[in-house]
Amino acid sequence: GDDPLAHPFYPSKVTELLKLVLPHATSKELLEKVSNDASGSLPLHSGGRALAVAYLESALGISSGRPTESQSDPSYRGEFDERKADMHDELSYLLLEGVISERVDGESAEDSDLGALYRLKLRRLLSWPNSMIRSERLLTSLPTSFLREHALLLGRLGRHEDALRIFYCDLSSMELALEYCDIRHERKEEKGRKVRSSSTPSECAYIPLVKVALNADSDPDRGVAAAIQVLALRRNVIDKSAALRLLPKNVPLSEMTRPFLIPAVVENQSQVRRLSVASALLRSRYMQLKKKLTEAQLKSQASLHTVPALQKLNLGEHLHSSKPTKARLVHPASSPNFPEVLLVKHFFSRHLVIQAQVMNVNSSQAYQDDVRTLTDVAFVVAESSDEALLPTLQVPLKTLPPRATGSAWCVLAASPQRLDGTAFLASELRFTVLEVDAAGAPLTFVEANAPGYGRPFVEELQDLEIRHTEFS
């Protein structure tokens, strides 16, 4: 592949050869080059260490951002990961060596300009999420004065409270502690967006800092104040309930009111308003799209020649169509939800197509003011008295808004030469009633066929008569 680390020997050999290169510039020239270079690059003339670091940073992808290729063979993958980890370790030790060797004074904690550049790169490597450093091994090699590097390695080992204890207690820096938590939070958010999981959510990234402030500070009052400060500064992302449970019970409410509680309540109320507006806009947009989709569906099923499902059938020669007749119920008194339905029979040489024009108005005078949406409206021929007419296809209406008209279709295979006299078709109208608001929007957004979706109805219609002479 194109991964420079894929070869089992070349990367390590190249690194060893580069490390042997001697410097080509004086200390003064190197100092001027580092001072004038704003890109953060090591001066390559400083010797083999800088060359090896530049090569490994590029090969590993830390400076170029180039992702390494994945291998499909698990056995090869294990060996490949080991070699990559070796190269990551090699880079970390080169950078550590650069920091130590470039100090102004061997015993001093102050870095030279070149040493500060090595330290910056070392911290970047330790913070890099794709780093494969063997943290335990490097941790034993770090000088005790390298506190931030110790903290970053402890974080890589999952010891976040120990890492934050260094930032908060040893370095006395709430800013560094918050920066560490911010990076953890951002990575958790990014991972959550990439991997949708139903597993138990992990601990909030800021909770360990609250624990450290409360437990590790030598001054309890200062620790409580620091914990409240974390709550106040990160109130939009911290797990508020978990953090509040950690505070001592004797903390006065007044200490939390101004810095945390009042701003949190105000922000939550503002968020509720924003989400309410967003919900209303999305609902409106949904209803607009739903209306256009429904109108297009009704239009496509309005005519015999526009229904896609019918166009795919070889119906034969169209003979004629009957006049619309009103469908009548077998039990009209017990069917207050029945809509107005007109039936049209379309006769073909080999088929009979029945069109049910459904008008979503209540046929019962007592219920005419009801606003409802009908879904899954289907005209069904349940039984035929003659085998010369057999149902083969139904084309239902998916949605019929209030006071709208649409057509459901039923196709029967016909053998007119076998039809003896008159055939009787036992038919029914099936539909589901959804309650809607004044704008015609469903009162509940529930998936079809789920509990609470709507109330289904099956209304039995009076038999249809089909005569042999109607096919002539």
PLY file of the C-alpha trace (Angstrom):
ply
format ascii 1.0
element vertex 472
property float x
property float y
property float z
element edge 471
property int vertex1
property int vertex2
end_header
0.00 0.00 0.00
0.95 3.69 0.17
1.52 3.68 3.94
5.24 4.46 4.51
5.19 2.28 7.63
3.87 -0.81 5.82
7.33 -2.18 5.09
8.70 -4.26 7.98
12.27 -2.88 7.89
12.60 0.34 5.88
11.03 2.84 8.34
13.32 1.88 11.22
16.37 1.80 8.93
15.56 5.23 7.51
15.12 6.59 11.03
18.48 5.19 12.16
20.25 6.62 9.10
18.71 10.07 9.59
19.79 10.13 13.22
23.42 9.76 12.08
23.35 13.02 10.09
25.55 15.68 11.70
24.49 19.33 12.17
25.19 21.73 9.30
24.75 24.99 11.18
26.24 26.73 14.20
24.28 27.25 17.41
23.86 30.94 16.56
22.47 30.15 13.11
20.09 27.60 14.60
18.90 30.12 17.18
18.21 32.71 14.48
16.39 30.13 12.33
14.15 29.02 15.22
13.38 32.63 16.16
12.46 33.60 12.60
10.41 30.48 11.77
6.75 31.01 12.76
5.59 27.68 11.32
6.75 25.63 14.31
9.02 23.44 12.17
12.30 22.11 13.47
15.41 23.45 11.73
16.56 20.46 9.68
20.16 21.72 9.70
20.28 21.12 13.45
21.14 17.46 12.87
19.86 13.95 12.58
17.37 14.18 15.43
15.37 16.92 13.69
15.46 15.01 10.40
14.25 11.81 12.06
11.47 13.68 13.86
10.31 15.33 10.61
10.31 11.94 8.84
8.36 10.15 11.58
5.81 12.97 11.96
5.09 12.78 8.25
5.03 8.97 8.15
2.71 8.70 11.14
0.40 11.41 9.80
0.64 13.72 12.80
1.91 16.63 10.71
0.19 15.82 7.40
-3.14 14.53 8.71
-2.86 11.60 6.29
-4.83 8.57 7.57
-2.99 5.26 7.51
-4.45 2.42 5.47
-6.22 -0.41 7.26
-5.22 -4.01 6.56
-7.81 -6.77 6.20
-5.61 -9.66 7.40
-5.89 -9.82 11.24
-2.48 -11.49 11.67
-0.80 -8.89 9.48
-2.75 -6.17 11.26
-1.30 -7.20 14.62
2.27 -7.07 13.32
1.59 -3.79 11.54
0.20 -2.18 14.71
3.26 -3.34 16.66
5.58 -1.72 14.12
3.54 1.47 14.20
3.65 1.52 18.01
7.44 1.12 17.81
7.63 4.16 15.52
5.38 6.18 17.83
7.61 5.28 20.76
10.70 6.18 18.74
9.25 9.61 17.95
8.30 10.25 21.57
11.80 9.40 22.82
13.40 11.54 20.12
11.29 14.51 21.18
11.99 13.89 24.86
15.69 13.67 24.10
15.44 16.94 22.18
13.84 18.73 25.13
16.43 17.49 27.62
19.50 18.01 25.39
18.50 21.54 24.37
18.11 22.94 27.88
19.93 26.16 28.66
21.43 24.54 31.74
21.44 20.81 32.33
19.95 21.18 35.82
17.67 24.09 34.95
14.00 23.67 34.14
14.15 26.38 31.50
13.99 25.34 27.85
15.92 26.93 25.04
13.98 28.08 21.98
14.78 24.82 20.21
13.99 22.81 23.33
10.64 24.59 23.67
9.86 23.56 20.10
10.67 19.92 20.91
8.49 20.12 24.03
5.59 21.57 22.02
5.83 18.68 19.56
6.05 16.16 22.40
2.87 17.51 23.97
1.13 17.47 20.61
2.08 13.83 20.16
0.88 12.91 23.66
-2.43 14.70 23.02
-2.94 13.24 19.54
-5.95 10.86 19.63
-4.34 8.52 17.05
-1.13 8.17 19.00
-0.08 4.57 19.75
2.55 5.38 22.36
3.14 2.75 25.04
2.30 5.18 27.82
3.46 3.08 30.77
6.95 2.73 29.28
7.33 6.42 28.51
5.97 7.40 31.92
8.91 5.70 33.65
11.36 7.67 31.48
9.96 11.15 32.07
11.81 13.44 34.47
9.73 14.42 37.50
9.75 18.06 36.41
7.78 17.24 33.25
4.44 17.71 34.98
2.21 18.47 31.97
3.69 15.53 30.08
3.02 13.30 33.12
-0.59 14.51 33.15
-1.11 13.81 29.46
0.27 10.28 29.81
-1.90 9.60 32.85
-4.88 10.76 30.82
-3.95 8.31 28.05
-4.03 5.57 30.69
-7.53 6.60 31.75
-6.33 8.07 35.06
-8.09 11.38 34.52
-8.37 12.40 38.16
-4.61 11.90 38.61
-3.98 13.97 35.49
-6.28 16.75 36.68
-4.67 16.68 40.12
-1.38 17.65 38.44
-3.00 20.51 36.53
-5.07 21.80 39.44
-2.81 21.14 42.45
0.79 20.85 41.20
0.58 23.43 38.42
-2.15 25.50 40.16
-3.86 26.07 36.81
-7.62 25.86 36.51
-7.21 26.98 32.89
-5.10 23.93 31.97
-7.47 21.64 33.86
-10.48 23.03 31.97
-8.62 22.80 28.67
-7.92 19.11 29.38
-11.61 18.49 30.14
-12.68 20.45 27.06
-10.57 18.23 24.81
-12.04 15.09 26.42
-15.56 16.44 26.01
-15.04 17.31 22.33
-13.64 13.85 21.58
-16.57 12.18 23.35
-19.01 14.29 21.34
-17.24 13.46 18.07
-17.17 9.76 18.92
-20.86 9.87 19.82
-21.70 11.39 16.44
-19.76 8.71 14.59
-20.91 5.72 16.65
-24.59 5.56 17.57
-24.75 3.31 20.60
-27.45 2.44 23.11
-24.91 1.54 25.79
-24.75 3.33 29.14
-23.28 6.84 28.65
-19.83 7.42 30.12
-19.05 9.88 32.89
-19.16 13.57 32.04
-15.67 14.86 31.19
-15.89 17.65 33.79
-16.98 15.55 36.80
-13.40 14.36 37.61
-12.30 18.01 37.86
-15.10 18.74 40.33
-14.01 15.74 42.40
-10.37 16.86 42.36
-11.27 20.41 43.39
-13.36 19.15 46.31
-11.03 16.40 47.52
-7.48 17.43 46.64
-7.46 21.12 47.57
-5.81 21.78 50.92
-8.31 24.58 51.56
-11.87 23.11 51.57
-13.52 26.48 51.02
-11.29 27.18 48.04
-12.06 23.72 46.69
-15.82 24.33 46.91
-15.38 27.70 45.21
-13.35 26.03 42.43
-16.01 23.34 41.97
-18.72 26.01 41.67
-16.49 27.86 39.21
-16.33 24.73 37.02
-20.13 24.48 37.18
-20.47 28.13 36.21
-17.94 28.13 33.37
-19.16 24.89 31.76
-22.83 24.94 32.74
-23.91 24.33 29.15
-22.06 21.00 28.85
-21.51 19.66 32.38
-23.78 17.05 33.95
-25.42 19.49 36.35
-27.20 16.97 38.55
-24.10 14.79 38.96
-21.94 17.80 39.79
-24.43 19.20 42.31
-24.61 15.85 44.10
-20.86 16.01 44.69
-21.02 19.36 46.53
-21.09 19.22 50.33
-24.57 19.46 51.79
-23.60 22.42 53.95
-22.80 24.66 50.95
-25.09 27.71 51.21
-27.48 28.10 48.30
-26.45 31.75 48.01
-22.93 30.70 46.92
-24.35 28.90 43.87
-27.23 31.22 43.01
-25.45 34.05 41.21
-22.57 32.20 39.49
-24.46 29.05 38.49
-28.15 28.57 39.30
-29.57 31.82 37.90
-27.55 31.69 34.62
-28.35 27.98 34.24
-32.10 28.56 34.69
-32.05 31.50 32.28
-30.12 29.51 29.66
-32.41 26.51 30.05
-35.49 28.68 29.61
-33.90 30.27 26.57
-33.09 26.84 25.18
-36.66 25.70 25.75
-37.92 28.72 23.79
-35.43 28.09 20.98
-36.34 24.43 20.77
-40.04 25.28 20.84
-39.60 27.67 17.92
-37.46 25.13 16.07
-40.05 22.44 16.73
-42.85 24.65 15.40
-40.83 25.51 12.27
-39.97 21.88 11.63
-43.58 20.86 12.18
-44.71 23.55 9.74
-42.13 22.44 7.19
-43.15 18.83 7.67
-46.80 19.69 7.08
-45.95 21.65 3.93
-43.97 18.75 2.48
-46.64 16.30 3.58
-49.31 18.40 1.88
-47.36 18.55 -1.39
-46.71 14.81 -1.29
-50.37 14.05 -0.59
-51.54 16.37 -3.37
-49.17 14.69 -5.82
-50.41 11.26 -4.75
-54.08 12.26 -5.10
-53.38 13.72 -8.51
-51.55 10.59 -9.68
-54.50 8.40 -8.64
-57.30 10.65 -9.83
-57.69 9.25 -13.33
-57.74 5.79 -14.87
-54.86 6.73 -17.16
-52.57 8.26 -14.51
-52.40 5.47 -11.92
-48.88 3.96 -12.20
-49.98 0.54 -10.91
-52.72 0.31 -13.57
-50.43 1.41 -16.37
-48.23 -1.63 -15.76
-51.15 -4.00 -16.34
-52.28 -5.28 -19.70
-55.93 -4.42 -19.14
-57.00 -4.99 -22.72
-59.33 -2.82 -24.79
-61.26 -0.18 -22.83
-64.93 -0.81 -23.61
-66.73 1.84 -21.55
-67.22 3.27 -18.05
-70.37 3.39 -15.99
-71.92 6.46 -14.43
-70.91 7.16 -10.82
-73.21 5.55 -8.28
-73.27 6.22 -4.56
-71.96 3.40 -2.40
-74.41 2.28 0.25
-73.69 0.63 3.55
-75.16 -2.63 4.70
-75.51 -1.19 8.25
-75.71 2.62 7.87
-76.94 3.30 11.41
-73.79 1.87 13.02
-71.29 3.66 10.74
-71.05 7.37 11.67
-67.46 7.65 10.30
-68.27 6.51 6.78
-67.23 9.07 4.12
-69.03 9.87 0.90
-68.11 7.27 -1.76
-68.98 7.15 -5.46
-68.29 3.99 -7.44
-67.37 3.95 -11.14
-66.96 0.70 -13.06
-64.48 0.67 -15.96
-64.97 -2.28 -18.32
-62.10 -3.74 -20.34
-61.98 -6.79 -22.57
-60.11 -8.81 -19.95
-60.53 -6.79 -16.73
-62.98 -4.89 -14.60
-61.57 -1.86 -12.78
-63.66 -0.37 -9.97
-62.88 3.21 -8.97
-63.96 4.34 -5.50
-64.05 8.15 -5.37
-63.80 8.87 -1.65
-64.75 12.34 -0.33
-63.46 12.93 3.18
-66.65 14.47 4.54
-68.74 12.69 7.11
-71.93 11.25 5.68
-73.63 11.56 9.07
-75.20 14.96 9.71
-74.26 14.83 13.40
-70.54 14.46 12.63
-70.13 16.82 9.67
-68.04 19.31 11.68
-65.46 16.66 12.65
-61.97 17.27 11.27
-60.13 14.06 10.48
-57.60 12.56 8.12
-58.15 9.17 6.53
-55.20 6.87 5.83
-54.82 3.54 4.05
-58.17 3.93 2.28
-58.85 0.76 0.27
-61.82 -0.51 -1.73
-61.81 -4.31 -1.40
-63.83 -6.93 -3.24
-64.06 -9.57 -0.53
-65.98 -12.18 -2.53
-67.32 -12.76 -6.03
-70.33 -14.97 -6.80
-68.85 -15.97 -10.16
-65.33 -17.27 -10.86
-65.36 -15.26 -14.07
-64.60 -12.19 -11.94
-61.65 -12.55 -9.53
-59.87 -9.73 -7.61
-56.19 -9.36 -8.59
-55.00 -5.91 -7.46
-55.84 -3.12 -5.02
-54.48 0.41 -5.20
-55.28 2.13 -1.88
-55.04 5.79 -0.95
-52.20 6.38 1.48
-53.56 9.67 2.89
-56.79 11.61 2.38
-56.83 15.01 4.13
-60.01 16.60 5.53
-62.55 17.64 2.86
-60.35 16.24 0.08
-61.33 13.76 -2.64
-59.23 10.86 -3.84
-59.62 7.55 -5.66
-58.92 4.01 -4.52
-58.90 1.27 -7.16
-59.65 -2.43 -7.36
-58.83 -4.57 -10.40
-60.59 -7.85 -11.19
-59.57 -10.33 -13.88
-62.62 -10.87 -16.10
-63.64 -13.67 -18.43
-66.81 -12.23 -20.01
-67.44 -15.33 -22.12
-67.70 -17.40 -18.91
-69.91 -14.92 -17.07
-73.39 -16.35 -16.75
-76.03 -13.66 -16.31
-75.27 -11.41 -13.34
-72.39 -11.65 -10.82
-72.58 -10.17 -7.33
-69.49 -8.64 -5.66
-69.35 -8.44 -1.87
-67.24 -5.35 -1.21
-66.07 -3.21 1.68
-64.27 0.04 2.36
-61.31 -0.10 4.74
-59.71 3.00 6.26
-58.07 4.42 9.38
-59.24 7.64 11.03
-56.64 10.05 12.43
-57.62 12.96 14.63
-56.11 16.23 13.38
-55.92 19.82 14.53
-57.59 22.80 12.89
-54.76 23.06 10.35
-55.17 19.45 9.32
-52.02 18.22 11.08
-52.17 14.94 13.01
-52.45 15.46 16.75
-49.85 12.75 17.32
-46.88 11.80 15.17
-46.86 8.02 15.56
-45.57 5.41 13.11
-48.16 3.57 11.07
-49.57 0.44 12.69
-48.13 1.48 16.07
-50.41 1.68 19.14
-52.24 5.01 19.14
-51.73 5.57 15.41
-55.46 5.75 14.62
-58.72 3.84 14.68
-59.23 1.36 11.79
-62.64 0.76 10.22
-64.01 -1.89 7.87
-67.37 -0.84 6.41
-69.38 -3.47 4.53
-71.02 -2.18 1.35
-74.08 -3.44 -0.46
-73.31 -5.95 -3.22
-72.35 -4.68 -6.65
-74.10 -6.20 -9.66
-72.06 -6.94 -12.77
-74.00 -8.06 -15.84
-72.66 -10.03 -18.76
-74.04 -7.46 -21.19
-71.90 -4.68 -19.67
-68.79 -6.17 -21.29
-70.22 -5.73 -24.80
0 1
1 2
2 3
3 4
4 5
5 6
6 7
7 8
8 9
9 10
10 11
11 12
12 13
13 14
14 15
15 16
16 17
17 18
18 19
19 20
20 21
21 22
22 23
23 24
24 25
25 26
26 27
27 28
28 29
29 30
30 31
31 32
32 33
33 34
34 35
35 36
36 37
37 38
38 39
39 40
40 41
41 42
42 43
43 44
44 45
45 46
46 47
47 48
48 49
49 50
50 51
51 52
52 53
53 54
54 55
55 56
56 57
57 58
58 59
59 60
60 61
61 62
62 63
63 64
64 65
65 66
66 67
67 68
68 69
69 70
70 71
71 72
72 73
73 74
74 75
75 76
76 77
77 78
78 79
79 80
80 81
81 82
82 83
83 84
84 85
85 86
86 87
87 88
88 89
89 90
90 91
91 92
92 93
93 94
94 95
95 96
96 97
97 98
98 99
99 100
100 101
101 102
102 103
103 104
104 105
105 106
106 107
107 108
108 109
109 110
110 111
111 112
112 113
113 114
114 115
115 116
116 117
117 118
118 119
119 120
120 121
121 122
122 123
123 124
124 125
125 126
126 127
127 128
128 129
129 130
130 131
131 132
132 133
133 134
134 135
135 136
136 137
137 138
138 139
139 140
140 141
141 142
142 143
143 144
144 145
145 146
146 147
147 148
148 149
149 150
150 151
151 152
152 153
153 154
154 155
155 156
156 157
157 158
158 159
159 160
160 161
161 162
162 163
163 164
164 165
165 166
166 167
167 168
168 169
169 170
170 171
171 172
172 173
173 174
174 175
175 176
176 177
177 178
178 179
179 180
180 181
181 182
182 183
183 184
184 185
185 186
186 187
187 188
188 189
189 190
190 191
191 192
192 193
193 194
194 195
195 196
196 197
197 198
198 199
199 200
200 201
201 202
202 203
203 204
204 205
205 206
206 207
207 208
208 209
209 210
210 211
211 212
212 213
213 214
214 215
215 216
216 217
217 218
218 219
219 220
220 221
221 222
222 223
223 224
224 225
225 226
226 227
227 228
228 229
229 230
230 231
231 232
232 233
233 234
234 235
235 236
236 237
237 238
238 239
239 240
240 241
241 242
242 243
243 244
244 245
245 246
246 247
247 248
248 249
249 250
250 251
251 252
252 253
253 254
254 255
255 256
256 257
257 258
258 259
259 260
260 261
261 262
262 263
263 264
264 265
265 266
266 267
267 268
268 269
269 270
270 271
271 272
272 273
273 274
274 275
275 276
276 277
277 278
278 279
279 280
280 281
281 282
282 283
283 284
284 285
285 286
286 287
287 288
288 289
289 290
290 291
291 292
292 293
293 294
294 295
295 296
296 297
297 298
298 299
299 300
300 301
301 302
302 303
303 304
304 305
305 306
306 307
307 308
308 309
309 310
310 311
311 312
312 313
313 314
314 315
315 316
316 317
317 318
318 319
319 320
320 321
321 322
322 323
323 324
324 325
325 326
326 327
327 328
328 329
329 330
330 331
331 332
332 333
333 334
334 335
335 336
336 337
337 338
338 339
339 340
340 341
341 342
342 343
343 344
344 345
345 346
346 347
347 348
348 349
349 350
350 351
351 352
352 353
353 354
354 355
355 356
356 357
357 358
358 359
359 360
360 361
361 362
362 363
363 364
364 365
365 366
366 367
367 368
368 369
369 370
370 371
371 372
372 373
373 374
374 375
375 376
376 377
377 378
378 379
379 380
380 381
381 382
382 383
383 384
384 385
385 386
386 387
387 388
388 389
389 390
390 391
391 392
392 393
393 394
394 395
395 396
396 397
397 398
398 399
399 400
400 401
401 402
402 403
403 404
404 405
405 406
406 407
407 408
408 409
409 410
410 411
411 412
412 413
413 414
414 415
415 416
416 417
417 418
418 419
419 420
420 421
421 422
422 423
423 424
424 425
425 426
426 427
427 428
428 429
429 430
430 431
431 432
432 433
433 434
434 435
435 436
436 437
437 438
438 439
439 440
440 441
441 442
442 443
443 444
444 445
445 446
446 447
447 448
448 449
449 450
450 451
451 452
452 453
453 454
454 455
455 456
456 457
457 458
458 459
459 460
460 461
461 462
462 463
463 464
464 465
465 466
466 467
467 468
468 469
469 470
470 471
